[in-house]
């Protein structure tokens, strides 16, 4: 990918996490986390996002997803188990699912890029 085009695409990827304090400089620079808003305004070239893996989703986030989808909570233990067995970083996510969990700081695929691709590009690090 051409360098200027790559930075445009990377900025669009970063924008999906707008408002979250998850942007970082490379590890050799001593600085606190920046908001994604600041990272885009100042340039994303040397920055990455620190995101959570969907494989490490919390029970609380799963239950919030249930509430968000108006799912009945009577069988929440089984739902959590089914959720954990059904979703991983290679899953094809619905838009509302991806938006919800992206808003919680989880890594989600972007355009043609899988989570593995985003890691390889240096755009994200999983925490």
N, CA, C and O atoms as a GROMACS GRO file, in nm:
protein
  508
    1UNK      N    1   0.085  -0.117   0.000
    1UNK     CA    2   0.000   0.000   0.000
    1UNK      C    3   0.090   0.124   0.000
    1UNK      O    4   0.190   0.130   0.071
    2UNK      N    5   0.053   0.222  -0.079
    2UNK     CA    6   0.126   0.348  -0.086
    2UNK      C    7   0.124   0.416   0.051
    2UNK      O    8   0.022   0.413   0.120
    3UNK      N    9   0.236   0.478   0.091
    3UNK     CA   10   0.252   0.536   0.226
    3UNK      C   11   0.142   0.637   0.260
    3UNK      O   12   0.083   0.628   0.368
    4UNK      N   13   0.112   0.733   0.171
    4UNK     CA   14   0.010   0.834   0.203
    4UNK      C   15  -0.127   0.770   0.212
    4UNK      O   16  -0.207   0.807   0.298
    5UNK      N   17  -0.156   0.673   0.126
    5UNK     CA   18  -0.283   0.603   0.131
    5UNK      C   19  -0.294   0.522   0.260
    5UNK      O   20  -0.400   0.516   0.322
    6UNK      N   21  -0.182   0.459   0.301
    6UNK     CA   22  -0.182   0.380   0.424
    6UNK      C   23  -0.218   0.468   0.543
    6UNK      O   24  -0.295   0.426   0.629
    7UNK      N   25  -0.163   0.588   0.550
    7UNK     CA   26  -0.192   0.678   0.663
    7UNK      C   27  -0.338   0.724   0.661
    7UNK      O   28  -0.398   0.742   0.766
    8UNK      N   29  -0.395   0.744   0.542
    8UNK     CA   30  -0.537   0.779   0.532
    8UNK      C   31  -0.624   0.665   0.583
    8UNK      O   32  -0.719   0.688   0.658
    9UNK      N   33  -0.592   0.544   0.542
    9UNK     CA   34  -0.670   0.426   0.586
    9UNK      C   35  -0.652   0.406   0.736
    9UNK      O   36  -0.748   0.377   0.807
   10UNK      N   37  -0.530   0.422   0.785
   10UNK     CA   38  -0.502   0.407   0.928
   10UNK      C   39  -0.580   0.512   1.008
   10UNK      O   40  -0.633   0.481   1.115
   11UNK      N   41  -0.588   0.635   0.958
   11UNK     CA   42  -0.666   0.739   1.026
   11UNK      C   43  -0.813   0.702   1.032
   11UNK      O   44  -0.879   0.726   1.134
   12UNK      N   45  -0.866   0.644   0.924
   12UNK     CA   46  -1.006   0.599   0.925
   12UNK      C   47  -1.026   0.487   1.027
   12UNK      O   48  -1.128   0.483   1.096
   13UNK      N   49  -0.929   0.396   1.036
   13UNK     CA   50  -0.936   0.290   1.135
   13UNK      C   51  -0.935   0.350   1.276
   13UNK      O   52  -1.019   0.314   1.359
   14UNK      N   53  -0.842   0.439   1.303
   14UNK     CA   54  -0.834   0.504   1.434
   14UNK      C   55  -0.965   0.575   1.468
   14UNK      O   56  -1.011   0.570   1.582
   15UNK      N   57  -1.028   0.640   1.369
   15UNK     CA   58  -1.150   0.716   1.392
   15UNK      C   59  -1.264   0.629   1.447
   15UNK      O   60  -1.354   0.681   1.513
   16UNK      N   61  -1.261   0.500   1.420
   16UNK     CA   62  -1.365   0.412   1.473
   16UNK      C   63  -1.357   0.399   1.624
   16UNK      O   64  -1.452   0.353   1.688
   17UNK      N   65  -1.245   0.439   1.682
   17UNK     CA   66  -1.227   0.433   1.827
   17UNK      C   67  -1.226   0.574   1.887
   17UNK      O   68  -1.170   0.596   1.994
   18UNK      N   69  -1.288   0.668   1.817
   18UNK     CA   70  -1.292   0.809   1.856
   18UNK      C   71  -1.335   0.825   2.002
   18UNK      O   72  -1.430   0.761   2.046
   19UNK      N   73  -1.265   0.910   2.074
   19UNK     CA   74  -1.302   0.942   2.212
   19UNK      C   75  -1.240   0.852   2.317
   19UNK      O   76  -1.246   0.883   2.436
   20UNK      N   77  -1.179   0.742   2.276
   20UNK     CA   78  -1.119   0.650   2.372
   20UNK      C   79  -0.972   0.684   2.393
   20UNK      O   80  -0.905   0.729   2.300
   21UNK      N   81  -0.922   0.664   2.513
   21UNK     CA   82  -0.782   0.693   2.545
   21UNK      C   83  -0.699   0.565   2.529
   21UNK      O   84  -0.659   0.502   2.626
   22UNK      N   85  -0.676   0.529   2.403
   22UNK     CA   86  -0.607   0.403   2.374
   22UNK      C   87  -0.495   0.419   2.273
   22UNK      O   88  -0.433   0.320   2.233
   23UNK      N   89  -0.466   0.542   2.230
   23UNK     CA   90  -0.359   0.565   2.132
   23UNK      C   91  -0.226   0.575   2.205
   23UNK      O   92  -0.216   0.639   2.310
   24UNK      N   93  -0.125   0.512   2.149
   24UNK     CA   94   0.008   0.512   2.210
   24UNK      C   95   0.115   0.538   2.105
   24UNK      O   96   0.098   0.508   1.987
   25UNK      N   97   0.226   0.596   2.152
   25UNK     CA   98   0.348   0.604   2.071
   25UNK      C   99   0.417   0.469   2.080
   25UNK      O  100   0.378   0.384   2.160
   26UNK      N  101   0.520   0.446   2.000
   26UNK     CA  102   0.598   0.323   2.016
   26UNK      C  103   0.650   0.311   2.159
   26UNK      O  104   0.663   0.411   2.230
   27UNK      N  105   0.677   0.191   2.201
   27UNK     CA  106   0.712   0.164   2.342
   27UNK      C  107   0.839   0.234   2.388
   27UNK      O  108   0.859   0.249   2.508
   28UNK      N  109   0.924   0.277   2.296
   28UNK     CA  110   1.047   0.344   2.340
   28UNK      C  111   1.025   0.491   2.374
   28UNK      O  112   1.118   0.558   2.420
   29UNK      N  113   0.905   0.543   2.354
   29UNK     CA  114   0.873   0.681   2.390
   29UNK      C  115   0.793   0.679   2.519
   29UNK      O  116   0.689   0.614   2.528
   30UNK      N  117   0.840   0.751   2.618
   30UNK     CA  118   0.773   0.753   2.748
   30UNK      C  119   0.663   0.859   2.747
   30UNK      O  120   0.691   0.978   2.761
   31UNK      N  121   0.541   0.816   2.731
   31UNK     CA  122   0.428   0.909   2.729
   31UNK      C  123   0.301   0.834   2.768
   31UNK      O  124   0.288   0.714   2.743
   32UNK      N  125   0.211   0.903   2.829
   32UNK     CA  126   0.084   0.843   2.867
   32UNK      C  127  -0.002   0.818   2.744
   32UNK      O  128   0.032   0.862   2.634
   33UNK      N  129  -0.111   0.746   2.763
   33UNK     CA  130  -0.203   0.723   2.652
   33UNK      C  131  -0.262   0.855   2.605
   33UNK      O  132  -0.285   0.946   2.684
   34UNK      N  133  -0.287   0.863   2.476
   34UNK     CA  134  -0.350   0.978   2.415
   34UNK      C  135  -0.489   0.939   2.369
   34UNK      O  136  -0.517   0.822   2.345
   35UNK      N  137  -0.576   1.038   2.358
   35UNK     CA  138  -0.706   1.006   2.300
   35UNK      C  139  -0.687   0.985   2.150
   35UNK      O  140  -0.596   1.041   2.089
   36UNK      N  141  -0.773   0.906   2.094
   36UNK     CA  142  -0.769   0.881   1.950
   36UNK      C  143  -0.787   1.014   1.876
   36UNK      O  144  -0.726   1.035   1.770
   37UNK      N  145  -0.870   1.103   1.930
   37UNK     CA  146  -0.894   1.233   1.868
   37UNK      C  147  -0.762   1.306   1.848
   37UNK      O  148  -0.734   1.356   1.739
   38UNK      N  149  -0.679   1.314   1.953
   38UNK     CA  150  -0.549   1.381   1.945
   38UNK      C  151  -0.455   1.310   1.849
   38UNK      O  152  -0.383   1.375   1.773
   39UNK      N  153  -0.457   1.179   1.851
   39UNK     CA  154  -0.368   1.102   1.763
   39UNK      C  155  -0.397   1.132   1.616
   39UNK      O  156  -0.305   1.148   1.536
   40UNK      N  157  -0.525   1.140   1.581
   40UNK     CA  158  -0.561   1.169   1.442
   40UNK      C  159  -0.522   1.312   1.407
   40UNK      O  160  -0.468   1.338   1.299
   41UNK      N  161  -0.548   1.406   1.498
   41UNK     CA  162  -0.516   1.546   1.472
   41UNK      C  163  -0.366   1.568   1.454
   41UNK      O  164  -0.325   1.652   1.374
   42UNK      N  165  -0.284   1.493   1.527
   42UNK     CA  166  -0.140   1.513   1.523
   42UNK      C  167  -0.068   1.415   1.430
   42UNK      O  168   0.053   1.424   1.410
   43UNK      N  169  -0.143   1.322   1.373
   43UNK     CA  170  -0.084   1.225   1.280
   43UNK      C  171  -0.072   1.088   1.344
   43UNK      O  172  -0.030   1.076   1.459
   44UNK      N  173  -0.109   0.986   1.270
   44UNK     CA  174  -0.114   0.849   1.323
   44UNK      C  175   0.009   0.767   1.286
   44UNK      O  176   0.021   0.652   1.328
   45UNK      N  177   0.099   0.825   1.209
   45UNK     CA  178   0.209   0.746   1.152
   45UNK      C  179   0.286   0.664   1.255
   45UNK      O  180   0.311   0.546   1.232
   46UNK      N  181   0.323   0.722   1.367
   46UNK     CA  182   0.404   0.651   1.466
   46UNK      C  183   0.324   0.604   1.585
   46UNK      O  184   0.381   0.571   1.689
   47UNK      N  185   0.194   0.599   1.572
   47UNK     CA  186   0.109   0.559   1.684
   47UNK      C  187   0.040   0.426   1.656
   47UNK      O  188   0.026   0.384   1.542
   48UNK      N  189  -0.001   0.363   1.765
   48UNK     CA  190  -0.082   0.241   1.756
   48UNK      C  191  -0.191   0.249   1.862
   48UNK      O  192  -0.186   0.334   1.951
   49UNK      N  193  -0.288   0.162   1.852
   49UNK     CA  194  -0.395   0.154   1.952
   49UNK      C  195  -0.372   0.030   2.037
   49UNK      O  196  -0.333  -0.075   1.987
   50UNK      N  197  -0.396   0.044   2.166
   50UNK     CA  198  -0.390  -0.070   2.256
   50UNK      C  199  -0.534  -0.115   2.282
   50UNK      O  200  -0.612  -0.045   2.346
   51UNK      N  201  -0.566  -0.233   2.231
   51UNK     CA  202  -0.703  -0.283   2.234
   51UNK      C  203  -0.709  -0.419   2.302
   51UNK      O  204  -0.610  -0.491   2.312
   52UNK      N  205  -0.830  -0.451   2.349
   52UNK     CA  206  -0.854  -0.580   2.413
   52UNK      C  207  -0.893  -0.683   2.308
   52UNK      O  208  -0.952  -0.650   2.205
   53UNK      N  209  -0.860  -0.808   2.334
   53UNK     CA  210  -0.898  -0.917   2.246
   53UNK      C  211  -1.039  -0.964   2.281
   53UNK      O  212  -1.074  -0.973   2.399
   54UNK      N  213  -1.120  -0.993   2.180
   54UNK     CA  214  -1.256  -1.043   2.205
   54UNK      C  215  -1.252  -1.177   2.278
   54UNK      O  216  -1.349  -1.214   2.345
   55UNK      N  217  -1.141  -1.250   2.265
   55UNK     CA  218  -1.128  -1.376   2.339
   55UNK      C  219  -1.123  -1.353   2.490
   55UNK      O  220  -1.149  -1.445   2.568
   56UNK      N  221  -1.090  -1.231   2.533
   56UNK     CA  222  -1.082  -1.198   2.675
   56UNK      C  223  -1.199  -1.110   2.720
   56UNK      O  224  -1.188  -1.039   2.819
   57UNK      N  225  -1.309  -1.116   2.647
   57UNK     CA  226  -1.425  -1.035   2.681
   57UNK      C  227  -1.472  -1.068   2.823
   57UNK      O  228  -1.472  -1.184   2.865
   58UNK      N  229  -1.513  -0.966   2.896
   58UNK     CA  230  -1.559  -0.986   3.034
   58UNK      C  231  -1.705  -1.030   3.036
   58UNK      O  232  -1.781  -1.000   2.944
   59UNK      N  233  -1.742  -1.102   3.141
   59UNK     CA  234  -1.882  -1.140   3.158
   59UNK      C  235  -1.971  -1.016   3.158
   59UNK      O  236  -2.079  -1.016   3.099
   60UNK      N  237  -1.925  -0.911   3.225
   60UNK     CA  238  -2.003  -0.787   3.233
   60UNK      C  239  -2.029  -0.728   3.094
   60UNK      O  240  -2.140  -0.683   3.066
   61UNK      N  241  -1.927  -0.728   3.007
   61UNK     CA  242  -1.947  -0.677   2.872
   61UNK      C  243  -2.043  -0.764   2.793
   61UNK      O  244  -2.122  -0.713   2.713
   62UNK      N  245  -2.038  -0.895   2.814
   62UNK     CA  246  -2.134  -0.985   2.747
   62UNK      C  247  -2.275  -0.954   2.795
   62UNK      O  248  -2.368  -0.949   2.714
   63UNK      N  249  -2.292  -0.935   2.926
   63UNK     CA  250  -2.425  -0.904   2.980
   63UNK      C  251  -2.475  -0.768   2.930
   63UNK      O  252  -2.594  -0.752   2.905
   64UNK      N  253  -2.385  -0.671   2.916
   64UNK     CA  254  -2.425  -0.542   2.859
   64UNK      C  255  -2.470  -0.559   2.715
   64UNK      O  256  -2.565  -0.494   2.671
   65UNK      N  257  -2.401  -0.647   2.639
   65UNK     CA  258  -2.441  -0.676   2.502
   65UNK      C  259  -2.581  -0.737   2.501
   65UNK      O  260  -2.663  -0.704   2.415
   66UNK      N  261  -2.609  -0.826   2.596
   66UNK     CA  262  -2.742  -0.885   2.606
   66UNK      C  263  -2.846  -0.775   2.627
   66UNK      O  264  -2.950  -0.774   2.561
   67UNK      N  265  -2.818  -0.682   2.719
   67UNK     CA  266  -2.911  -0.572   2.746
   67UNK      C  267  -2.927  -0.484   2.622
   67UNK      O  268  -3.039  -0.444   2.588
   68UNK      N  269  -2.817  -0.455   2.555
   68UNK     CA  270  -2.818  -0.372   2.435
   68UNK      C  271  -2.906  -0.435   2.327
   68UNK      O  272  -2.975  -0.364   2.253
   69UNK      N  273  -2.903  -0.566   2.318
   69UNK     CA  274  -2.981  -0.639   2.218
   69UNK      C  275  -3.120  -0.678   2.270
   69UNK      O  276  -3.196  -0.746   2.201
   70UNK      N  277  -3.152  -0.634   2.392
   70UNK     CA  278  -3.279  -0.671   2.456
   70UNK      C  279  -3.298  -0.822   2.464
   70UNK      O  280  -3.408  -0.873   2.445
   71UNK      N  281  -3.189  -0.893   2.491
   71UNK     CA  282  -3.196  -1.038   2.505
   71UNK      C  283  -3.239  -1.075   2.646
   71UNK      O  284  -3.200  -1.009   2.743
   72UNK      N  285  -3.318  -1.178   2.656
   72UNK     CA  286  -3.370  -1.222   2.784
   72UNK      C  287  -3.257  -1.281   2.868
   72UNK      O  288  -3.181  -1.365   2.820
   73UNK      N  289  -3.245  -1.237   2.993
   73UNK     CA  290  -3.132  -1.275   3.077
   73UNK      C  291  -3.157  -1.398   3.164
   73UNK      O  292  -3.072  -1.430   3.247
   74UNK      N  293  -3.267  -1.465   3.149
   74UNK     CA  294  -3.298  -1.579   3.236
   74UNK      C  295  -3.187  -1.684   3.231
   74UNK      O  296  -3.151  -1.741   3.334
   75UNK      N  297  -3.134  -1.708   3.114
   75UNK     CA  298  -3.034  -1.812   3.095
   75UNK      C  299  -2.897  -1.751   3.070
   75UNK      O  300  -2.824  -1.795   2.981
   76UNK      N  301  -2.860  -1.650   3.150
   76UNK     CA  302  -2.739  -1.575   3.121
   76UNK      C  303  -2.612  -1.660   3.131
   76UNK      O  304  -2.517  -1.636   3.056
   77UNK      N  305  -2.606  -1.757   3.221
   77UNK     CA  306  -2.488  -1.842   3.232
   77UNK      C  307  -2.461  -1.918   3.104
   77UNK      O  308  -2.347  -1.924   3.057
   78UNK      N  309  -2.565  -1.977   3.047
   78UNK     CA  310  -2.550  -2.050   2.921
   78UNK      C  311  -2.520  -1.955   2.805
   78UNK      O  312  -2.445  -1.990   2.714
   79UNK      N  313  -2.579  -1.835   2.809
   79UNK     CA  314  -2.553  -1.738   2.703
   79UNK      C  315  -2.406  -1.698   2.704
   79UNK      O  316  -2.342  -1.691   2.598
   80UNK      N  317  -2.351  -1.672   2.822
   80UNK     CA  318  -2.209  -1.634   2.833
   80UNK      C  319  -2.122  -1.747   2.778
   80UNK      O  320  -2.027  -1.721   2.705
   81UNK      N  321  -2.155  -1.870   2.814
   81UNK     CA  322  -2.077  -1.985   2.766
   81UNK      C  323  -2.086  -1.997   2.613
   81UNK      O  324  -1.984  -2.017   2.546
   82UNK      N  325  -2.206  -1.984   2.558
   82UNK     CA  326  -2.224  -1.991   2.412
   82UNK      C  327  -2.150  -1.877   2.343
   82UNK      O  328  -2.088  -1.896   2.238
   83UNK      N  329  -2.156  -1.757   2.404
   83UNK     CA  330  -2.087  -1.641   2.348
   83UNK      C  331  -1.938  -1.669   2.340
   83UNK      O  332  -1.876  -1.648   2.235
   84UNK      N  333  -1.880  -1.715   2.448
   84UNK     CA  334  -1.735  -1.741   2.452
   84UNK      C  335  -1.694  -1.850   2.352
   84UNK      O  336  -1.584  -1.847   2.297
   85UNK      N  337  -1.782  -1.946   2.327
   85UNK     CA  338  -1.752  -2.053   2.232
   85UNK      C  339  -1.775  -2.010   2.087
   85UNK      O  340  -1.725  -2.075   1.995
   86UNK      N  341  -1.850  -1.903   2.066
   86UNK     CA  342  -1.889  -1.863   1.930
   86UNK      C  343  -1.804  -1.752   1.871
   86UNK      O  344  -1.789  -1.744   1.749
   87UNK      N  345  -1.748  -1.665   1.955
   87UNK     CA  346  -1.680  -1.546   1.904
   87UNK      C  347  -1.531  -1.552   1.931
   87UNK      O  348  -1.487  -1.581   2.043
   88UNK      N  349  -1.454  -1.525   1.826
   88UNK     CA  350  -1.309  -1.511   1.840
   88UNK      C  351  -1.263  -1.408   1.739
   88UNK      O  352  -1.345  -1.352   1.665
   89UNK      N  353  -1.135  -1.382   1.734
   89UNK     CA  354  -1.084  -1.274   1.649
   89UNK      C  355  -1.102  -1.302   1.500
   89UNK      O  356  -1.084  -1.211   1.419
   90UNK      N  357  -1.136  -1.424   1.462
   90UNK     CA  358  -1.156  -1.457   1.320
   90UNK      C  359  -1.303  -1.459   1.280
   90UNK      O  360  -1.336  -1.484   1.164
   91UNK      N  361  -1.392  -1.432   1.375
   91UNK     CA  362  -1.536  -1.434   1.349
   91UNK      C  363  -1.574  -1.316   1.260
   91UNK      O  364  -1.515  -1.209   1.270
   92UNK      N  365  -1.671  -1.336   1.174
   92UNK     CA  366  -1.728  -1.227   1.095
   92UNK      C  367  -1.837  -1.163   1.180
   92UNK      O  368  -1.939  -1.226   1.208
   93UNK      N  369  -1.816  -1.039   1.220
   93UNK     CA  370  -1.906  -0.973   1.314
   93UNK      C  371  -2.011  -0.890   1.242
   93UNK      O  372  -1.984  -0.833   1.136
   94UNK      N  373  -2.131  -0.881   1.300
   94UNK     CA  374  -2.231  -0.790   1.248
   94UNK      C  375  -2.186  -0.647   1.282
   94UNK      O  376  -2.104  -0.626   1.371
   95UNK      N  377  -2.241  -0.550   1.211
   95UNK     CA  378  -2.203  -0.411   1.232
   95UNK      C  379  -2.237  -0.367   1.374
   95UNK      O  380  -2.154  -0.304   1.440
   96UNK      N  381  -2.357  -0.399   1.422
   96UNK     CA  382  -2.393  -0.354   1.557
   96UNK      C  383  -2.308  -0.422   1.664
   96UNK      O  384  -2.274  -0.360   1.764
   97UNK      N  385  -2.272  -0.549   1.644
   97UNK     CA  386  -2.183  -0.619   1.736
   97UNK      C  387  -2.046  -0.552   1.738
   97UNK      O  388  -1.993  -0.521   1.844
   98UNK      N  389  -1.990  -0.529   1.619
   98UNK     CA  390  -1.856  -0.468   1.609
   98UNK      C  391  -1.857  -0.328   1.670
   98UNK      O  392  -1.764  -0.292   1.742
   99UNK      N  393  -1.960  -0.248   1.641
   99UNK     CA  394  -1.967  -0.113   1.697
   99UNK      C  395  -1.974  -0.116   1.850
   99UNK      O  396  -1.906  -0.038   1.917
  100UNK      N  397  -2.056  -0.205   1.904
  100UNK     CA  398  -2.071  -0.214   2.049
  100UNK      C  399  -1.938  -0.249   2.116
  100UNK      O  400  -1.896  -0.181   2.210
  101UNK      N  401  -1.872  -0.354   2.068
  101UNK     CA  402  -1.749  -0.398   2.133
  101UNK      C  403  -1.630  -0.309   2.099
  101UNK      O  404  -1.536  -0.298   2.178
  102UNK      N  405  -1.632  -0.246   1.984
  102UNK     CA  406  -1.528  -0.146   1.953
  102UNK      C  407  -1.539  -0.031   2.053
  102UNK      O  408  -1.437   0.022   2.098
  103UNK      N  409  -1.661   0.007   2.087
  103UNK     CA  410  -1.684   0.112   2.186
  103UNK      C  411  -1.634   0.076   2.325
  103UNK      O  412  -1.614   0.163   2.409
  104UNK      N  413  -1.616  -0.052   2.348
  104UNK     CA  414  -1.563  -0.100   2.476
  104UNK      C  415  -1.412  -0.121   2.470
  104UNK      O  416  -1.351  -0.166   2.567
  105UNK      N  417  -1.350  -0.087   2.355
  105UNK     CA  418  -1.205  -0.099   2.341
  105UNK      C  419  -1.156  -0.234   2.294
  105UNK      O  420  -1.039  -0.267   2.314
  106UNK      N  421  -1.244  -0.313   2.232
  106UNK     CA  422  -1.203  -0.443   2.178
  106UNK      C  423  -1.158  -0.427   2.033
  106UNK      O  424  -1.212  -0.346   1.959
  107UNK      N  425  -1.058  -0.505   1.993
  107UNK     CA  426  -1.011  -0.505   1.856
  107UNK      C  427  -1.117  -0.570   1.766
  107UNK      O  428  -1.169  -0.678   1.798
  108UNK      N  429  -1.146  -0.505   1.655
  108UNK     CA  430  -1.240  -0.556   1.556
  108UNK      C  431  -1.176  -0.545   1.419
  108UNK      O  432  -1.100  -0.451   1.394
  109UNK      N  433  -1.206  -0.640   1.329
  109UNK     CA  434  -1.152  -0.629   1.193
  109UNK      C  435  -1.195  -0.496   1.130
  109UNK      O  436  -1.294  -0.436   1.171
  110UNK      N  437  -1.120  -0.453   1.030
  110UNK     CA  438  -1.148  -0.326   0.962
  110UNK      C  439  -1.129  -0.344   0.812
  110UNK      O  440  -1.022  -0.383   0.766
  111UNK      N  441  -1.234  -0.315   0.737
  111UNK     CA  442  -1.232  -0.329   0.592
  111UNK      C  443  -1.180  -0.468   0.556
  111UNK      O  444  -1.236  -0.569   0.599
  112UNK      N  445  -1.072  -0.476   0.478
  112UNK     CA  446  -1.019  -0.606   0.437
  112UNK      C  447  -0.918  -0.660   0.538
  112UNK      O  448  -0.862  -0.768   0.518
  113UNK      N  449  -0.893  -0.587   0.646
  113UNK     CA  450  -0.788  -0.624   0.742
  113UNK      C  451  -0.843  -0.704   0.859
  113UNK      O  452  -0.934  -0.659   0.929
  114UNK      N  453  -0.786  -0.821   0.879
  114UNK     CA  454  -0.821  -0.900   0.997
  114UNK      C  455  -0.747  -0.842   1.117
  114UNK      O  456  -0.662  -0.755   1.102
  115UNK      N  457  -0.779  -0.891   1.234
  115UNK     CA  458  -0.708  -0.847   1.354
  115UNK      C  459  -0.559  -0.883   1.342
  115UNK      O  460  -0.473  -0.805   1.382
  116UNK      N  461  -0.530  -1.001   1.288
  116UNK     CA  462  -0.390  -1.039   1.267
  116UNK      C  463  -0.320  -0.941   1.173
  116UNK      O  464  -0.205  -0.906   1.196
  117UNK      N  465  -0.389  -0.897   1.068
  117UNK     CA  466  -0.332  -0.798   0.976
  117UNK      C  467  -0.302  -0.667   1.048
  117UNK      O  468  -0.196  -0.608   1.029
  118UNK      N  469  -0.396  -0.622   1.131
  118UNK     CA  470  -0.380  -0.495   1.202
  118UNK      C  471  -0.261  -0.500   1.298
  118UNK      O  472  -0.190  -0.401   1.316
  119UNK      N  473  -0.241  -0.616   1.358
  119UNK     CA  474  -0.124  -0.635   1.446
  119UNK      C  475   0.003  -0.631   1.363
  119UNK      O  476   0.100  -0.564   1.399
  120UNK      N  477   0.004  -0.703   1.250
  120UNK     CA  478   0.122  -0.709   1.164
  120UNK      C  479   0.157  -0.571   1.107
  120UNK      O  480   0.274  -0.540   1.090
  121UNK      N  481   0.057  -0.489   1.078
  121UNK     CA  482   0.080  -0.354   1.028
  121UNK      C  483   0.134  -0.261   1.136
  121UNK      O  484   0.186  -0.153   1.106
  122UNK      N  485   0.122  -0.303   1.263
  122UNK     CA  486   0.165  -0.219   1.375
  122UNK      C  487   0.061  -0.117   1.416
  122UNK      O  488   0.092  -0.023   1.490
  123UNK      N  489  -0.063  -0.134   1.370
  123UNK     CA  490  -0.168  -0.038   1.401
  123UNK      C  491  -0.227  -0.065   1.540
  123UNK      O  492  -0.275   0.028   1.605
  124UNK      N  493  -0.223  -0.192   1.585
  124UNK     CA  494  -0.278  -0.225   1.717
  124UNK      C  495  -0.183  -0.318   1.792
  124UNK      O  496  -0.100  -0.387   1.732
  125UNK      N  497  -0.196  -0.316   1.923
  125UNK     CA  498  -0.135  -0.415   2.011
  125UNK      C  499  -0.247  -0.460   2.103
  125UNK      O  500  -0.324  -0.379   2.154
  126UNK      N  501  -0.254  -0.592   2.125
  126UNK     CA  502  -0.356  -0.645   2.215
  126UNK      C  503  -0.303  -0.639   2.357
  126UNK      O  504  -0.188  -0.671   2.385
  127UNK      N  505  -0.392  -0.597   2.448
  127UNK     CA  506  -0.355  -0.590   2.589
  127UNK      C  507  -0.438  -0.686   2.670
  127UNK      O  508  -0.421  -0.695   2.792
   0.00000   0.00000   0.00000
